[in-house]
């Protein structure tokens, strides 16, 4: 009976010929809704729920599939950060529902501390965006959009895997009077005692990772209440993580003793609606983060407490072919640490204005002009003015291809560590400044009732960063930050995404870029040398087959040579790592059951992303999801 049921589910007639992927509507690239193909620069949107169904669940895996993104992986459960178009992690702005997540202490966002079970989708806008969002958007913007409550439903997740991996959690969503409610909770843990090979000058030693265990809990609540012409929502997320952070493996007898505890709380209140013919959005975000780091081997016992409050309001006016969005926002930051003297403060306010004018003529010929300006005033740096302009042209009626280009300026502000850390900070630091431009083409093929849908993108980018903040040695034991660096990142990105109805998806991309040091022409050991750990070449390929209730996904990621010496004399070997997942959707009456199985590092490759940070060989994960919906 079970086999007959599965046979009917798999081979029952489906209208796959009429199922195709529509162009994503995005907001991050312009601050107002626009199709991604019409934007002035590269922007993409990732549906997290679709990836979760195929076994891709953490922020590392989600972002690794995006062209131009390199994840600096220290291993599972460890600090993992992003490099976008060859820039640093501090030069990429992370937001959640428009609220900045970049920690004012160090400028970073740790991908391990982003639970994707709260996220509906991710938008990635590549290229400088300080004219839209202010500081830290030199390489681009990653905006996480939180989940909205569904109809009355209940979901339970259970999972396990190699190296003591366990996870369980769930979601409860429903309607209470006029309020839509979504509750989530999740716990994950692992021992992470995986085997690896340590290479010490050509002598290989079999070892097992120690002190890399982790436990992470997160809970969230989202309330959505209809209001006049819009909605009012409240999102609250709480995260606790306790993990070993052993760092580099420096010798065959290495035992990791360092540990880190994180407690993060985020609250975002948002109201949208229509007022006097304007679409408006007003929000207030509050973030509290606490980090406690200990290492008995070095007598370290450090803590960092950060509090950020971020109110904002914006309004969009649309009249025929003209659309404009303007607004004001602010940020109030407070920081305390035993590595700083006293409580540190930073206040900022900003105002921005964007505009888009569309020339829509006959024969499907289209031209869109974009402009944006922004001013930010800081309590500790003065002001920063940043403009940006762009264009998107569809020149031929018979060719679904758009040409686009943009140019602008961006900046990054020094962190509290740069300014005040342990008596070594430099309060005279200025913000990093950058000039960037990009150009390319994007197209889509999706005609009539054809099952084939194709999008493709080719882009060239150029990011010139000046006054780069660099920690330079001033003695054998002391390093001080200075506005010394100049970094030029430039390259080409090529990507394509092909669908055949709902049955088949092929996605691939390739990036070739340089991120070179132009700080000191008189120093041949660093001048025009590639930045540390940044690969020149990357590629990604995914094949996804969905016959009926089943989903099988295979992907492979290639990362080229990375250097770990400033003169580029020492490097880490390129690697290609593959994964395979299989899942199903089984309708069992009132329940829908989703069994999943995943294999990471399918071909058991021995590789490292960063030097002396081992990653697991072949490993396995298994998950089972039960979903109940009222009325099934």
C-alpha positions as CSV (number, residue, x, y, z in Angstrom):
1,X,0.0,0.0,0.0
2,X,2.8,2.4,0.9
3,X,4.6,1.8,-2.4
4,X,1.4,2.3,-4.3
5,X,0.8,5.6,-2.5
6,X,4.4,6.8,-3.3
7,X,4.0,5.8,-6.9
8,X,0.8,7.9,-7.2
9,X,2.4,10.8,-5.5
10,X,5.5,10.8,-7.7
11,X,3.8,10.2,-11.1
12,X,0.5,12.0,-10.7
13,X,-0.1,14.6,-13.4
14,X,1.3,18.0,-12.7
15,X,1.2,21.2,-14.6
16,X,4.9,21.6,-14.7
17,X,4.9,23.2,-18.2
18,X,3.2,26.3,-16.7
19,X,5.4,26.5,-13.6
20,X,8.2,28.9,-13.9
21,X,10.2,31.3,-11.9
22,X,9.1,34.9,-11.9
23,X,11.5,37.8,-11.6
24,X,12.2,38.7,-7.9
25,X,10.9,42.0,-6.6
26,X,13.5,43.5,-4.3
27,X,13.8,46.7,-2.3
28,X,17.4,46.8,-1.0
29,X,18.9,48.1,-4.2
30,X,16.7,51.3,-4.3
31,X,14.7,51.4,-1.0
32,X,11.5,50.9,-3.0
33,X,10.1,47.9,-4.7
34,X,11.6,47.1,-8.1
35,X,12.2,44.0,-10.2
36,X,15.8,42.8,-9.8
37,X,16.3,42.9,-13.6
38,X,15.4,46.6,-13.6
39,X,17.9,47.6,-10.8
40,X,21.0,49.7,-11.6
41,X,23.3,47.1,-10.0
42,X,23.5,43.5,-9.1
43,X,20.9,42.4,-6.6
44,X,19.5,39.0,-5.8
45,X,16.9,37.5,-3.5
46,X,17.0,34.1,-1.9
47,X,13.9,32.3,-0.6
48,X,15.1,30.5,2.6
49,X,12.1,28.2,2.8
50,X,12.9,26.6,-0.6
51,X,16.5,26.1,0.5
52,X,15.5,24.6,3.8
53,X,13.3,22.0,2.1
54,X,16.5,20.8,0.3
55,X,18.6,20.7,3.4
56,X,20.4,24.0,3.2
57,X,19.8,25.6,6.5
58,X,22.6,27.7,8.0
59,X,23.7,31.2,6.9
60,X,27.1,29.9,5.7
61,X,25.5,27.6,3.1
62,X,22.8,30.1,2.1
63,X,25.3,32.9,1.3
64,X,28.0,30.6,-0.2
65,X,25.8,30.2,-3.3
66,X,25.8,33.9,-4.1
67,X,28.2,35.1,-6.7
68,X,31.0,37.3,-5.3
69,X,30.7,36.1,-1.7
70,X,33.5,34.3,0.0
71,X,32.8,32.9,3.5
72,X,35.9,33.0,5.8
73,X,35.1,29.7,7.7
74,X,36.9,28.9,10.9
75,X,35.0,25.7,11.2
76,X,31.5,24.6,12.2
77,X,30.2,26.5,15.2
78,X,33.0,29.0,15.0
79,X,33.3,32.6,13.9
80,X,32.4,32.7,10.2
81,X,32.4,36.1,8.4
82,X,31.7,37.3,4.9
83,X,33.8,38.9,2.2
84,X,31.8,40.6,-0.6
85,X,33.6,41.5,-3.8
86,X,37.0,41.2,-2.1
87,X,36.2,43.6,0.7
88,X,36.5,42.9,4.4
89,X,33.7,41.7,6.7
90,X,33.6,45.1,8.3
91,X,32.9,46.6,4.9
92,X,29.6,44.7,4.3
93,X,26.5,46.1,5.9
94,X,24.2,43.4,7.5
95,X,20.6,44.3,8.3
96,X,17.6,42.6,9.6
97,X,14.3,44.2,8.5
98,X,16.4,47.3,7.8
99,X,18.1,47.4,11.2
100,X,21.9,47.3,11.1
101,X,23.5,44.2,12.8
102,X,27.1,45.2,12.5
103,X,28.6,45.1,16.0
104,X,29.9,48.6,16.9
105,X,32.7,46.9,18.9
106,X,34.4,45.1,16.0
107,X,32.3,45.8,13.0
108,X,31.6,42.2,12.3
109,X,28.6,39.9,12.0
110,X,29.2,36.3,13.0
111,X,27.2,34.1,10.6
112,X,27.0,31.4,13.3
113,X,24.8,33.7,15.4
114,X,22.2,34.2,12.6
115,X,19.5,31.5,13.1
116,X,17.8,31.1,9.7
117,X,14.6,29.6,11.1
118,X,13.5,33.2,11.7
119,X,14.3,34.3,8.2
120,X,12.0,34.2,5.2
121,X,14.4,35.6,2.6
122,X,17.7,37.3,2.0
123,X,18.4,40.2,-0.3
124,X,22.0,40.8,-1.4
125,X,22.8,44.2,-3.1
126,X,26.3,44.2,-4.4
127,X,28.4,47.3,-4.7
128,X,28.7,50.4,-2.5
129,X,25.5,51.6,-0.9
130,X,26.3,54.3,1.6
131,X,24.2,56.7,-0.4
132,X,21.2,54.6,0.6
133,X,22.2,53.1,4.0
134,X,25.2,55.0,5.4
135,X,28.3,53.4,6.9
136,X,29.8,50.0,6.3
137,X,28.2,49.4,2.9
138,X,31.4,49.5,0.9
139,X,31.2,46.0,-0.6
140,X,27.4,45.9,-0.4
141,X,24.4,45.1,1.7
142,X,22.9,41.8,3.0
143,X,19.3,42.4,4.3
144,X,17.6,39.6,6.2
145,X,13.8,39.6,6.0
146,X,12.0,38.0,9.0
147,X,9.2,35.4,8.6
148,X,5.6,36.6,8.7
149,X,2.9,34.5,10.5
150,X,1.1,32.0,8.4
151,X,-2.4,30.5,8.8
152,X,-2.8,28.3,11.9
153,X,0.0,25.9,11.7
154,X,2.5,23.9,13.8
155,X,5.9,22.7,12.7
156,X,8.3,20.4,14.6
157,X,11.9,19.8,13.6
158,X,14.2,17.0,14.7
159,X,17.7,16.3,13.5
160,X,21.0,14.7,14.1
161,X,24.3,14.0,12.4
162,X,28.0,13.4,12.6
163,X,30.2,14.5,15.5
164,X,27.4,14.6,18.0
165,X,25.2,17.0,16.1
166,X,21.7,17.4,17.4
167,X,18.9,19.9,16.7
168,X,15.3,20.2,17.6
169,X,12.8,23.0,17.5
170,X,9.6,24.2,15.9
171,X,7.2,27.0,15.0
172,X,3.7,27.8,16.0
173,X,1.8,30.3,13.8
174,X,-1.8,31.4,14.0
175,X,-4.3,34.2,14.4
176,X,-5.6,35.6,17.7
177,X,-8.4,38.0,17.1
178,X,-6.9,40.6,14.7
179,X,-3.3,39.7,15.5
180,X,-1.2,37.2,13.5
181,X,1.3,35.5,15.8
182,X,4.5,33.5,15.0
183,X,6.6,31.7,17.6
184,X,9.8,29.8,17.0
185,X,12.3,28.0,19.2
186,X,15.3,26.0,18.3
187,X,18.2,24.3,20.0
188,X,21.3,22.9,18.3
189,X,24.5,21.4,19.7
190,X,27.5,19.4,18.6
191,X,30.7,17.9,20.0
192,X,32.6,18.6,16.8
193,X,35.4,16.1,17.6
194,X,36.1,15.5,13.9
195,X,39.3,13.9,12.6
196,X,41.7,15.9,10.4
197,X,45.4,15.8,9.3
198,X,47.8,18.4,10.6
199,X,50.7,19.2,8.3
200,X,53.8,20.4,10.0
201,X,56.4,21.2,7.4
202,X,55.6,18.2,5.3
203,X,55.2,15.9,8.3
204,X,51.5,14.8,8.6
205,X,49.9,14.0,11.9
206,X,46.4,12.5,12.4
207,X,44.5,14.6,15.0
208,X,41.1,15.1,16.3
209,X,39.6,18.6,16.8
210,X,39.2,19.5,20.5
211,X,37.4,22.3,22.3
212,X,35.1,23.1,19.3
213,X,31.8,22.0,20.8
214,X,28.8,24.3,20.8
215,X,25.3,24.8,22.2
216,X,23.0,27.4,20.7
217,X,19.4,28.3,21.7
218,X,17.2,30.8,20.0
219,X,13.6,31.9,20.4
220,X,11.6,34.5,18.5
221,X,8.2,36.1,18.5
222,X,6.5,38.1,15.7
223,X,3.2,39.9,16.0
224,X,1.5,41.4,12.9
225,X,-1.5,43.7,13.4
226,X,-3.4,45.2,10.4
227,X,-3.6,49.0,10.5
228,X,-5.0,51.7,8.3
229,X,-3.5,51.0,4.8
230,X,-0.8,48.8,6.2
231,X,0.5,46.8,9.2
232,X,2.2,47.1,12.5
233,X,4.6,44.4,13.5
234,X,6.8,43.5,16.4
235,X,9.7,41.1,16.1
236,X,11.7,39.9,19.1
237,X,14.6,37.4,18.9
238,X,16.7,36.1,21.7
239,X,19.9,34.0,21.2
240,X,22.2,32.3,23.6
241,X,25.3,30.4,22.5
242,X,28.1,28.7,24.4
243,X,30.9,27.3,22.4
244,X,34.5,26.4,22.4
245,X,36.7,28.6,20.2
246,X,40.0,26.8,20.0
247,X,41.5,28.9,17.1
248,X,44.5,27.8,15.1
249,X,46.0,24.3,15.4
250,X,49.6,25.3,16.0
251,X,51.2,21.9,16.8
252,X,50.5,18.1,17.0
253,X,49.8,18.4,20.7
254,X,47.4,21.3,20.4
255,X,44.4,21.3,22.8
256,X,41.8,24.1,22.5
257,X,40.9,25.8,25.8
258,X,39.3,29.0,24.8
259,X,35.5,29.5,25.1
260,X,33.0,32.1,24.2
261,X,29.5,32.9,25.4
262,X,27.1,35.1,23.4
263,X,23.8,36.6,24.4
264,X,22.0,38.6,21.8
265,X,18.5,40.2,21.9
266,X,16.9,42.0,19.0
267,X,13.6,43.9,19.0
268,X,12.1,45.6,15.9
269,X,8.9,47.6,15.9
270,X,7.6,48.6,12.5
271,X,4.6,50.4,11.1
272,X,3.8,50.7,7.4
273,X,0.9,52.4,5.7
274,X,-0.4,55.1,3.4
275,X,-0.5,58.7,4.5
276,X,-1.6,61.6,2.3
277,X,-0.8,59.6,-0.9
278,X,2.6,58.5,0.4
279,X,3.7,55.0,1.3
280,X,5.5,55.2,4.6
281,X,7.5,53.0,6.9
282,X,8.5,53.9,10.4
283,X,10.6,51.6,12.6
284,X,12.6,51.4,15.8
285,X,15.2,48.7,16.4
286,X,17.0,47.8,19.6
287,X,20.0,45.4,19.8
288,X,21.7,44.2,23.0
289,X,24.8,42.0,22.6
290,X,27.0,40.4,25.2
291,X,30.2,38.4,24.6
292,X,32.3,36.7,27.2
293,X,35.6,35.2,26.2
294,X,37.9,33.1,28.4
295,X,41.1,31.2,27.7
296,X,42.9,29.7,30.8
297,X,46.0,29.1,28.6
298,X,46.5,32.9,28.3
299,X,44.7,34.0,31.4
300,X,42.1,35.8,29.3
301,X,38.8,36.8,30.8
302,X,37.2,39.5,28.7
303,X,33.6,40.8,28.2
304,X,31.9,43.2,25.8
305,X,28.5,44.7,26.2
306,X,26.9,46.7,23.4
307,X,23.6,48.4,23.1
308,X,22.3,50.0,19.9
309,X,19.0,51.9,19.3
310,X,18.0,52.6,15.7
311,X,14.8,54.6,14.8
312,X,14.0,55.5,11.2
313,X,11.2,56.8,9.0
314,X,10.9,56.9,5.3
315,X,8.2,57.7,2.7
316,X,7.8,56.9,-1.0
317,X,6.1,59.1,-3.6
318,X,5.1,57.7,-7.0
319,X,3.6,59.7,-9.8
320,X,3.5,58.2,-13.3
321,X,7.1,57.4,-14.3
322,X,8.7,59.1,-11.3
323,X,9.3,57.4,-7.9
324,X,11.2,59.0,-5.0
325,X,11.9,57.8,-1.5
326,X,13.3,60.0,1.3
327,X,13.7,59.6,5.0
328,X,15.7,60.1,8.2
329,X,17.3,57.7,10.6
330,X,19.5,57.7,13.7
331,X,21.7,55.3,15.7
332,X,22.6,55.6,19.3
333,X,25.4,53.2,20.4
334,X,26.8,52.4,23.8
335,X,29.7,50.1,24.6
336,X,31.3,48.7,27.7
337,X,34.3,46.3,28.1
338,X,37.1,45.5,30.4
339,X,39.3,46.0,27.4
340,X,38.2,49.7,27.2
341,X,38.3,52.5,29.8
342,X,34.8,53.6,30.7
343,X,31.6,53.5,28.7
344,X,32.0,54.6,25.1
345,X,29.2,56.4,23.2
346,X,28.5,57.1,19.6
347,X,25.5,59.0,18.1
348,X,24.6,59.3,14.5
349,X,21.8,60.8,12.5
350,X,21.3,60.5,8.7
351,X,19.0,61.8,5.9
352,X,18.6,60.4,2.4
353,X,16.8,61.0,-0.8
354,X,16.5,58.6,-3.8
355,X,14.8,59.0,-7.1
356,X,14.0,56.9,-10.2
357,X,12.7,58.1,-13.5
358,X,11.4,55.7,-16.2
359,X,11.3,56.4,-19.9
360,X,9.0,53.6,-21.1
361,X,8.6,53.9,-24.9
362,X,7.0,51.7,-27.5
363,X,8.4,48.4,-28.7
364,X,9.3,47.5,-25.1
365,X,12.2,49.9,-25.1
366,X,12.9,51.0,-21.5
367,X,15.3,53.4,-19.8
368,X,15.5,54.0,-16.0
369,X,17.6,56.6,-14.3
370,X,18.5,56.4,-10.6
371,X,20.0,58.8,-8.2
372,X,20.6,58.9,-4.4
373,X,22.2,61.2,-1.9
374,X,22.8,60.8,1.8
375,X,24.3,62.8,4.6
376,X,25.3,61.3,8.0
377,X,26.5,63.3,11.0
378,X,28.5,61.6,13.8
379,X,29.2,62.7,17.3
380,X,32.8,61.5,17.0
381,X,33.6,62.1,13.3
382,X,31.6,65.0,11.9
383,X,29.7,64.4,8.7
384,X,29.9,62.3,5.6
385,X,28.1,63.0,2.3
386,X,27.7,60.2,-0.3
387,X,26.0,60.3,-3.7
388,X,25.2,57.5,-6.2
389,X,23.8,57.4,-9.7
390,X,22.8,54.6,-11.9
391,X,21.1,53.6,-15.2
392,X,19.3,50.6,-16.5
393,X,18.5,50.3,-20.3
394,X,16.6,47.7,-22.2
395,X,17.8,48.7,-25.7
396,X,16.3,46.0,-28.0
397,X,12.6,45.0,-28.2
398,X,13.4,41.5,-29.4
399,X,16.2,40.8,-26.8
400,X,15.2,40.5,-23.1
401,X,18.6,42.0,-22.0
402,X,19.1,45.0,-19.8
403,X,22.3,47.0,-19.6
404,X,23.1,48.7,-16.3
405,X,25.7,50.8,-14.6
406,X,26.2,52.7,-11.3
407,X,28.8,54.8,-9.6
408,X,29.0,56.3,-6.1
409,X,31.0,56.7,-2.9
410,X,30.8,54.8,0.4
411,X,32.6,54.7,3.8
412,X,33.2,52.7,6.9
413,X,33.6,54.2,10.4
414,X,36.2,53.0,12.9
415,X,34.9,50.5,15.5
416,X,35.3,50.9,19.2
417,X,38.1,48.4,19.1
418,X,39.9,50.6,16.5
419,X,39.4,53.7,18.7
420,X,39.7,52.5,22.3
421,X,41.0,48.9,22.6
422,X,43.2,48.2,25.6
423,X,45.1,51.5,25.4
424,X,46.2,50.6,21.8
425,X,43.3,52.3,20.0
426,X,43.7,55.5,18.0
427,X,41.1,58.2,18.6
428,X,42.5,60.2,15.7
429,X,41.3,57.7,13.1
430,X,39.1,58.9,10.2
431,X,36.5,56.9,8.4
432,X,37.6,54.8,5.4
433,X,36.4,56.2,2.1
434,X,35.7,54.4,-1.2
435,X,34.8,55.2,-4.7
436,X,33.1,52.4,-6.7
437,X,31.5,51.8,-10.0
438,X,30.1,48.7,-11.7
439,X,28.6,47.9,-15.1
440,X,27.1,44.8,-16.8
441,X,24.1,43.2,-18.3
442,X,21.3,41.1,-17.0
443,X,18.6,39.2,-18.9
444,X,15.7,36.8,-18.6
445,X,14.1,34.3,-21.0
446,X,10.6,33.3,-20.0
447,X,8.1,33.2,-22.9
448,X,4.5,32.1,-23.0
449,X,3.8,28.6,-21.8
450,X,7.4,27.4,-22.3
451,X,8.6,25.4,-19.2
452,X,12.0,27.0,-19.6
453,X,13.0,30.1,-17.6
454,X,16.5,31.5,-17.7
455,X,18.1,34.5,-16.0
456,X,21.7,35.5,-16.5
457,X,24.0,38.2,-15.3
458,X,27.4,39.6,-16.2
459,X,29.0,42.3,-14.1
460,X,32.3,44.2,-13.8
461,X,33.1,46.0,-10.5
462,X,35.7,48.4,-9.3
463,X,36.0,49.4,-5.6
464,X,38.8,51.8,-4.5
465,X,39.2,52.1,-0.7
466,X,41.3,54.9,0.8
467,X,42.3,55.7,4.3
468,X,41.9,52.0,5.1
469,X,42.3,51.3,8.8
470,X,45.3,49.0,9.3
471,X,46.7,47.6,12.5
472,X,50.5,48.1,11.9
473,X,53.3,46.9,14.2
474,X,55.1,49.7,16.1
475,X,57.3,47.4,18.2
476,X,57.9,43.7,18.7
477,X,54.8,43.4,20.8
478,X,52.6,46.3,19.9
479,X,50.2,47.0,17.0
480,X,48.4,50.3,16.5
481,X,45.6,51.2,14.0
482,X,46.3,53.8,11.4
483,X,44.6,55.3,8.3
484,X,47.2,53.8,6.1
485,X,45.7,51.4,3.7
486,X,44.6,51.7,0.1
487,X,42.9,48.6,-1.4
488,X,41.6,48.2,-4.9
489,X,39.1,45.4,-5.6
490,X,38.0,44.8,-9.1
491,X,36.7,41.8,-11.1
492,X,34.1,40.1,-13.2
493,X,31.1,38.1,-12.1
494,X,29.1,35.7,-14.3
495,X,26.0,33.8,-13.3
496,X,23.0,32.0,-14.7
497,X,19.9,30.3,-13.2
498,X,17.9,27.9,-15.4
499,X,14.5,26.3,-14.6
500,X,12.6,23.6,-16.4
501,X,9.2,23.9,-14.9
502,X,9.2,22.7,-11.4
503,X,11.2,19.6,-12.3
504,X,14.7,20.9,-12.8
505,X,16.9,23.8,-11.7
506,X,20.5,24.5,-12.7
507,X,22.4,27.4,-11.1
508,X,25.9,28.3,-11.7
509,X,28.2,31.3,-11.2
510,X,31.9,32.3,-11.5
511,X,33.8,35.3,-10.2
512,X,37.3,36.4,-11.0
513,X,38.7,39.3,-9.0
514,X,41.7,41.0,-7.5
515,X,41.8,42.7,-4.1
516,X,45.3,44.3,-4.1
517,X,47.2,46.5,-1.7
518,X,48.2,49.9,-3.1
519,X,49.1,51.5,0.2
520,X,52.9,51.9,-0.3
521,X,54.4,51.9,-3.8
522,X,57.9,51.8,-2.2
523,X,57.3,48.5,-0.5
524,X,57.6,45.6,-3.1
525,X,56.7,43.0,-0.5
526,X,53.1,44.4,-0.2
527,X,52.5,46.7,-3.2
528,X,50.0,45.2,-5.7
529,X,49.8,42.0,-3.7
530,X,46.6,40.1,-3.2
531,X,44.9,40.7,0.2
532,X,45.2,37.9,2.8
533,X,42.7,35.0,2.5
534,X,40.8,36.5,-0.5
535,X,40.6,34.1,-3.5
536,X,41.0,35.4,-7.0
537,X,38.7,32.7,-8.4
538,X,35.5,31.2,-7.2
539,X,32.7,29.2,-8.7
540,X,29.5,27.5,-7.7
541,X,27.3,24.9,-9.4
542,X,24.0,23.5,-8.2
543,X,21.7,20.9,-9.8
544,X,18.2,20.4,-8.3
545,X,15.7,17.8,-9.4
546,X,12.2,17.7,-8.0
547,X,10.2,14.8,-9.4
548,X,6.8,14.9,-7.6
549,X,7.2,14.8,-3.9
550,X,11.0,14.3,-4.0
551,X,13.8,16.8,-4.1
552,X,17.4,15.9,-4.8
553,X,20.0,18.6,-4.7
554,X,23.8,18.4,-5.5
555,X,26.2,21.3,-5.4
556,X,29.9,21.9,-5.7
557,X,31.9,25.0,-4.6
558,X,35.3,25.8,-5.9
559,X,37.6,28.3,-4.1
560,X,41.0,29.3,-5.6
561,X,44.3,30.0,-4.0
562,X,44.4,32.2,-0.9
563,X,47.5,33.8,0.4
564,X,48.4,34.1,4.1
565,X,51.6,36.2,3.8
566,X,51.5,39.9,2.7
567,X,54.2,39.2,0.0
568,X,52.0,36.4,-1.4
569,X,54.8,33.8,-0.9
570,X,52.7,31.5,1.3
571,X,49.4,30.2,0.1
572,X,46.6,27.7,0.8
573,X,45.7,25.2,-1.9
574,X,42.5,25.6,-3.9
575,X,39.7,23.2,-3.1
576,X,36.4,21.9,-4.5
577,X,33.9,20.6,-2.0
578,X,30.6,18.9,-2.9
579,X,27.4,18.2,-1.0
580,X,24.3,16.1,-1.7
581,X,20.9,16.2,-0.2
582,X,17.6,14.3,-0.7
583,X,14.2,15.2,0.8
584,X,10.5,14.3,0.3
585,X,7.2,15.8,1.0
586,X,4.8,13.1,2.3
587,X,1.1,14.1,2.8
588,X,-0.1,12.0,5.8
589,X,-3.6,13.4,6.4
590,X,-3.5,16.2,8.8
591,X,0.3,16.1,8.8
592,X,2.9,16.8,6.1
593,X,6.1,15.0,6.8
594,X,9.5,16.1,5.4
595,X,12.3,13.6,5.8
596,X,15.7,14.9,4.7
597,X,19.2,13.5,4.4
598,X,22.4,15.4,3.6
599,X,26.0,14.6,3.0
600,X,28.6,17.4,3.2
601,X,32.1,17.1,1.8
602,X,30.8,14.2,-0.3
603,X,34.2,13.2,-1.7
604,X,35.9,13.3,1.7
605,X,38.3,16.1,0.7
606,X,41.0,17.2,3.2
607,X,41.1,21.0,2.9
608,X,41.2,24.2,4.8
609,X,39.4,27.5,4.1
610,X,41.7,29.5,6.4
611,X,45.2,28.3,7.4
612,X,45.4,26.0,10.4
613,X,41.7,26.0,10.9
614,X,40.6,22.4,10.2
615,X,37.2,21.6,8.8
616,X,35.4,18.2,8.8
617,X,35.9,15.5,6.3
618,X,32.8,13.7,4.9
619,X,29.9,14.1,7.4
620,X,26.2,13.4,7.5
621,X,23.0,15.1,8.7
622,X,19.4,13.8,9.0
623,X,16.3,15.7,9.7
624,X,12.6,15.1,10.1
625,X,10.0,17.8,10.0
626,X,6.3,17.4,10.9
627,X,3.9,20.2,9.8
628,X,0.3,20.5,10.8
629,X,-2.1,23.0,9.2
630,X,-5.6,23.6,10.4
631,X,-8.2,22.5,7.8
632,X,-6.1,19.9,6.1
